[in-house]
């Protein structure tokens, strides 16, 4: 089914191209990146990495009767030096590519190809068909079905652990722009049996809510249930309150039951964490805009896991001036981890984090400097810190074409020295139906 969907999108895009050239709006988003890195890892030989990566996005609107559109995004990489990732010197990914038709009634739409579904508790990449519509009296309905998008085989396996097909959908109810309730589910079938991992079919049911009785209050979240393990998989909720002008208070609650939430995620099943554990985080933040150009944010989060607890807290200061062409910030955070929270042989995961950055944009050029440091309470591989500093410079050759470069240097417990360079050519342009630039 996946091959059929891919061929459908490619064929349809070719057929639609003459129409697009004469009547459609076309947006092109292209980035070419050439990275240079000297890697010196403790206990391994030095490597010179020279990967060249091309990202390409295309959006073609107003096809056919004006309601049809084509969307595509993907990337490809070739290693010109040592292998930069896994054992492949050439790699790539077809991220999404689909045709979409929007109907004039009921805010309805249908799309076919490879796409992402993010509705309610659903967050999936699918090769197939997706449709949605609004119904009378505030109700709505969406559904999708097709083949799962497979990735590379797991270590020592002949599969990525995903099933052959997946389908699902969401029903929702809206009330006067202040309340939305949703119920959604997904069903994956024919997941393979793996020899080295605990896995199963990916199946979830759940509900979500968005509630804003007043412009100063907003609450949202969802809960999912795994019928395979017969346990709640996840709770995720967020509350935003604006008691006075320029002040935003936020609170969040997250809880995962790992075996249920990651039941079919076999990469997790082979990790160091016990897949049966439950993890929870509770936190809050306060953001205050002191002036139009100066903002401070303080935040706190408590983590609870079967293997230990931790607290992370700190603050950010952000500044901007010259009509937002110059922006910068400073931040400090501390992770105070209890005994056992660290994974592996490290005695503790506690560390201080400090960051400072500044950016400047102009009509002709742009620049940025960024420094990030971690300072460990106890040594890791006999190192007390990890840090990296980066400088970026760019020039607008034309309003749509920009050339930029980054260079960074750092040290950490894994890399004795880490020097990286990057060249980037970016092209962003939108053409109207007459071939003119927008």
C-alpha positions in Angstrom: 0.0 0.0 0.0 2.9 2.3 0.8 4.3 2.0 -2.7 0.9 2.7 -4.3 0.5 5.9 -2.2 4.0 7.1 -3.1 3.4 6.4 -6.8 0.0 8.2 -6.6 1.5 11.4 -5.2 4.4 11.4 -7.7 2.1 10.8 -10.7 -0.4 13.3 -9.6 2.3 16.0 -9.0 3.6 15.4 -12.6 0.1 15.7 -14.1 -0.6 18.8 -12.1 2.6 20.6 -12.9 1.5 22.2 -16.2 -1.6 23.6 -14.3 0.7 24.7 -11.5 2.9 26.6 -13.9 0.0 28.6 -15.3 -2.4 29.0 -12.4 -1.0 27.9 -9.0 0.9 29.6 -6.2 4.2 27.8 -5.7 6.4 28.0 -2.6 9.9 26.6 -2.6 11.9 26.0 0.6 15.5 24.7 0.0 18.5 24.4 2.4 21.8 23.0 1.3 24.1 22.2 4.3 27.8 21.2 4.1 29.2 20.3 7.6 32.8 20.0 8.6 33.7 18.3 11.9 36.9 16.9 13.4 35.8 14.3 16.0 38.1 13.1 18.7 36.4 10.5 20.9 38.0 9.0 23.9 39.3 5.5 23.0 38.7 5.9 19.3 40.6 7.2 16.3 40.1 10.7 15.1 37.5 11.2 12.3 36.9 13.9 9.7 33.2 14.2 8.9 32.1 16.0 5.7 28.4 15.3 5.3 26.5 17.3 2.6 22.7 17.4 3.2 19.9 18.8 1.0 16.5 19.7 2.4 13.7 20.5 0.0 10.1 21.6 0.5 7.5 22.4 -2.1 3.9 23.7 -1.7 1.7 24.2 -4.7 -1.7 25.8 -4.0 -4.7 26.6 -6.2 -4.5 23.6 -8.5 -7.4 22.4 -10.6 -10.5 24.3 -9.5 -8.4 26.2 -6.9 -9.1 23.9 -4.0 -6.5 21.2 -4.7 -2.9 21.5 -3.4 0.3 19.5 -3.4 2.8 19.4 -0.5 6.2 17.8 -0.3 9.2 17.7 2.0 12.3 15.5 2.1 16.1 15.4 2.6 19.1 13.5 1.3 22.7 13.2 2.7 26.0 12.1 1.2 29.2 11.6 3.3 32.3 13.0 1.6 34.5 11.9 4.4 34.1 9.4 7.3 30.7 8.0 7.9 28.7 10.5 10.0 25.8 8.3 11.0 25.3 4.5 11.1 27.0 2.6 8.3 25.5 4.4 5.3 27.5 7.0 3.4 24.3 8.0 1.5 21.0 8.4 3.2 17.7 10.3 2.9 14.1 10.5 3.9 10.8 11.2 2.2 9.3 13.1 5.1 5.9 13.9 3.6 4.2 14.2 0.2 0.5 14.4 -0.3 -2.3 15.9 -2.4 -5.0 17.7 -0.5 -8.5 18.9 -1.6 -10.5 21.4 0.5 -14.2 21.4 0.0 -16.2 24.6 0.1 -18.7 23.3 2.6 -18.3 22.2 6.2 -14.6 23.0 6.3 -14.0 19.5 4.9 -10.8 18.3 3.4 -9.2 15.0 2.2 -5.6 14.2 1.6 -3.7 11.2 0.1 -0.1 10.3 0.2 2.4 10.4 3.1 1.4 12.8 5.9 1.4 13.3 9.7 -1.8 13.0 11.7 -1.7 15.1 14.9 -5.2 15.1 16.5 -6.1 14.4 20.1 -3.9 11.6 21.3 -2.8 10.7 17.7 0.7 11.6 16.5 1.5 9.3 13.6 3.2 9.3 10.2 1.1 7.4 7.6 1.1 6.4 4.0 -2.6 6.5 3.2 -5.8 8.7 3.2 -7.0 11.2 5.8 -10.4 13.0 5.8 -12.1 15.5 8.1 -15.3 17.5 8.2 -17.4 19.6 10.5 -20.9 18.4 11.4 -24.0 20.3 12.5 -24.4 21.5 16.2 -20.7 21.9 16.8 -19.6 18.3 16.1 -16.7 17.3 13.9 -15.2 14.1 12.6 -11.8 13.0 11.2 -10.5 9.6 10.1 -7.3 8.1 8.6 -6.0 4.8 7.4 -3.1 3.2 5.5 0.3 1.7 5.9 2.7 2.5 8.7 5.9 4.4 7.6 8.8 2.0 8.3 12.3 3.1 9.3 15.6 1.2 9.5 15.8 -2.3 10.9 16.5 -2.6 14.6 19.9 -4.0 15.7 20.0 -7.8 15.2 16.5 -7.8 13.7 15.0 -7.9 10.2 12.3 -5.3 11.0 11.7 -2.0 12.6 9.0 -3.5 14.9 6.1 -1.6 13.3 3.0 -3.3 12.0 1.7 -3.5 8.4 -1.2 -1.1 8.7 -2.7 1.5 10.9 -6.0 3.4 11.1 -7.9 5.6 13.5 -9.8 8.9 14.0 -11.2 11.6 16.2 -14.7 12.9 17.0 -15.0 16.3 18.6 -17.5 18.8 20.0 -17.1 22.5 20.1 -19.1 25.0 22.2 -19.1 28.8 21.5 -15.3 29.1 21.1 -14.7 28.3 24.7 -14.8 24.5 24.9 -13.7 21.6 22.7 -13.9 18.0 23.7 -12.4 15.1 21.7 -12.3 11.4 21.7 -9.8 9.6 19.5 -8.1 6.3 18.9 -5.6 4.4 16.7 -5.2 0.7 15.8 -2.0 -0.8 14.4 -2.1 -4.4 13.1 0.3 -7.2 12.3 3.4 -6.0 14.2 6.2 -8.6 13.8 7.5 -10.8 16.6 11.0 -9.7 17.6 13.7 -11.8 19.2 15.6 -9.1 21.2 12.9 -6.6 22.2 9.5 -6.5 23.9 7.0 -5.2 21.5 3.4 -5.4 20.3 0.8 -3.7 18.3 0.5 0.1 18.8 -3.1 0.7 20.0 -4.4 3.7 22.0 -7.7 5.2 23.0 -8.2 8.6 24.7 -9.8 11.9 25.2 -8.7 15.5 25.0 -10.0 18.9 26.2 -9.5 22.6 25.5 -11.3 25.0 27.8 -11.1 28.8 27.9 -14.0 30.4 29.8 -12.2 33.8 29.7 -9.4 35.3 27.7 -7.2 35.2 30.8 -7.6 31.4 31.3 -6.7 28.5 29.1 -6.6 24.8 30.0 -5.8 21.9 27.7 -4.7 18.3 27.8 -5.3 14.7 27.0 -5.4 11.2 28.5 -4.7 8.0 26.6 -5.4 4.3 27.4 -3.7 1.3 26.0 -6.1 -1.6 25.5 -3.2 -4.1 24.9 -1.7 -3.5 28.4 -5.1 -2.5 29.9 -3.5 0.5 31.6 -3.6 4.3 31.3 -0.7 5.3 29.0 -0.4 9.0 29.4 -1.7 12.1 31.1 -0.6 15.5 29.8 -2.2 18.8 30.9 -1.3 22.5 30.7 -2.9 25.5 32.4 -2.1 29.2 31.4 -3.4 32.1 33.4 -2.9 35.9 32.7 -3.9 37.6 36.0 -2.6 41.0 34.9 -1.2 42.5 31.7 2.3 41.2 30.7 2.2 38.4 33.3 1.7 34.7 32.2 1.5 31.9 34.8 1.7 28.3 33.6 1.4 25.0 35.2 1.8 21.5 33.8 1.3 17.9 34.7 2.7 14.9 32.7 2.6 11.2 33.6 3.7 8.3 31.4 3.3 4.6 32.1 6.2 3.5 30.0 5.2 0.0 29.0 1.8 1.3 27.9 2.9 4.5 26.3 5.9 3.0 24.5 4.4 -0.5 24.0 5.3 -0.8 20.4 8.3 1.5 20.5 10.9 -1.2 20.4 13.8 1.2 20.5 12.7 2.1 24.0 12.1 -1.5 25.0 15.8 -2.2 24.4 17.0 0.8 26.4 18.5 0.9 29.8 15.3 2.1 31.4 12.8 -0.5 32.7 9.8 -0.3 30.3 7.5 -1.1 33.2 8.2 2.1 35.1 6.0 5.1 35.6 7.4 8.6 35.2 5.8 11.9 36.2 6.7 15.6 36.0 4.9 18.5 37.6 6.0 22.1 37.1 5.2 25.7 36.5 6.6 28.9 35.1 6.1 32.6 35.4 6.8 35.0 32.5 6.7 38.8 32.9 7.3 41.4 30.3 8.9 44.2 32.3 9.1 46.5 29.2 8.4 46.0 25.6 12.0 44.9 25.0 12.8 43.0 28.2 11.3 39.8 29.6 12.1 37.5 32.5 11.0 33.9 32.9 11.3 31.7 36.0 10.5 28.0 35.9 10.5 24.9 38.1 9.8 21.2 37.4 9.9 18.1 39.6 10.6 14.7 38.0 9.5 11.4 39.6 10.6 8.1 38.3 10.9 4.6 39.8 14.6 4.9 39.8 14.8 8.3 41.5 13.6 11.9 41.6 15.0 15.2 40.4 14.2 19.0 40.4 15.1 21.5 37.7 14.7 25.2 38.3 16.2 28.4 37.0 15.5 31.6 35.1 15.9 33.3 31.7 16.3 37.0 30.8 15.5 38.0 27.2 16.2 41.4 25.6 15.5 42.9 22.2 16.0 46.4 20.7 16.4 48.3 17.4 13.0 47.1 16.2 13.7 43.5 17.2 16.8 43.3 14.9 19.0 42.7 17.9 18.0 40.0 20.4 19.8 38.3 23.2 19.4 36.4 26.4 21.0 34.8 29.5 19.8 31.8 31.4 20.7 29.6 34.3 19.3 26.3 35.4 20.2 23.7 38.0 19.2 20.0 37.9 19.3 18.6 41.4 19.0 14.8 41.0 18.5 12.3 43.7 20.4 9.1 44.1 19.7 6.6 41.3 18.3 9.2 38.9 21.3 9.0 36.6 21.4 6.1 34.1 24.6 4.1 34.1 27.5 4.2 36.4 27.5 7.9 37.1 26.9 8.6 40.8 24.7 11.6 40.2 23.0 13.5 37.3 23.1 16.9 39.0 24.6 19.7 37.0 24.5 23.5 36.5 23.5 24.8 33.0 24.5 28.3 31.8 23.7 29.8 28.4 24.2 33.2 26.7 23.3 34.2 23.2 23.0 37.2 20.9 21.5 37.6 17.4 21.4 40.5 14.9 19.5 40.7 11.6 19.7 43.3 9.0 18.6 43.7 5.3 22.0 42.5 4.1 23.5 40.2 6.8 22.7 38.3 10.0 24.9 37.1 12.8 24.7 35.1 16.0 26.9 34.0 18.9 25.8 31.3 21.4 27.7 29.7 24.3 26.4 26.8 26.4 28.0 25.2 29.4 27.2 22.2 31.7 29.0 21.9 35.1 28.6 18.6 36.8 28.4 18.1 40.5 30.5 14.9 40.2 33.0 14.1 37.4 31.8 12.1 34.4 34.7 10.2 32.7 37.0 12.3 34.8 35.6 15.6 33.4 33.8 18.3 35.5 32.2 20.1 32.6 30.9 20.2 29.0 30.7 23.3 26.9 30.4 24.6 23.4 30.6 28.0 21.8 29.3 28.8 18.3 29.6 31.8 15.9 27.3 32.2 12.9 27.5 34.7 10.0 25.2 35.0 7.0 24.6 37.2 4.0 21.4 37.8 2.0 22.6 37.5 -1.7 19.0 38.3 -2.7 15.8 38.6 -0.6 15.1 34.9 -1.3 18.7 33.5 -1.3 21.0 33.5 1.7 24.5 32.1 2.4 25.6 31.5 6.0 28.2 29.6 8.0 28.6 28.3 11.5 31.8 27.4 13.4 31.8 25.9 16.9 34.3 24.5 19.3 33.7 22.5 22.5 34.9 19.9 25.0 32.9 17.3 26.9 33.3 13.9 28.6 32.8 12.0 25.3 34.6 14.2 22.9 38.1 15.4 24.0 37.8 18.2 21.5 34.9 18.8 19.1 35.4 21.3 16.3 32.6 21.7 13.8 32.0 24.0 10.8 28.9 24.3 8.6 28.0 26.1 5.3 24.4 26.7 4.5 22.7 27.9 1.3 19.0 28.7 1.9 16.4 29.6 -0.8 12.8 30.6 0.1 10.5 32.0 -2.6 6.8 32.1 -3.4 5.4 32.6 -6.9 1.9 33.6 -7.8 -0.3 32.0 -10.5 1.1 34.4 -13.1 4.7 33.4 -12.4 5.5 36.6 -10.5 7.2 36.7 -7.1 5.3 37.3 -4.0 
